[in-house]
Amino acid sequence: MLARERTMSVDMRALADLLKELPPDALEEVRDFAAFLLAKQERKAGHLLRQDWAGALRDYRGQYTSVELQHKALGWRGD
């Protein structure tokens, strides 16, 4: 057994011990949170990077440098 597998096994046992101590309503929250994390992971895995915007700033090529456009984009986003 690899060290990582042993650590995971120990962590899972610790988690199981904690779960045994929780009241039923808290267990329901844990289940809901685990379902949320799984759904979030699935959304991440299935999300492809959109590139349909490529070339959209072509008209500004002569007016701004890429760094200036980056600063403007950050301002538009509110960062």
Residue pairs with C-beta under 8 A, 6 or more apart in sequence:
1 9
19 27
19 30
22 30
57 69
60 69
64 72
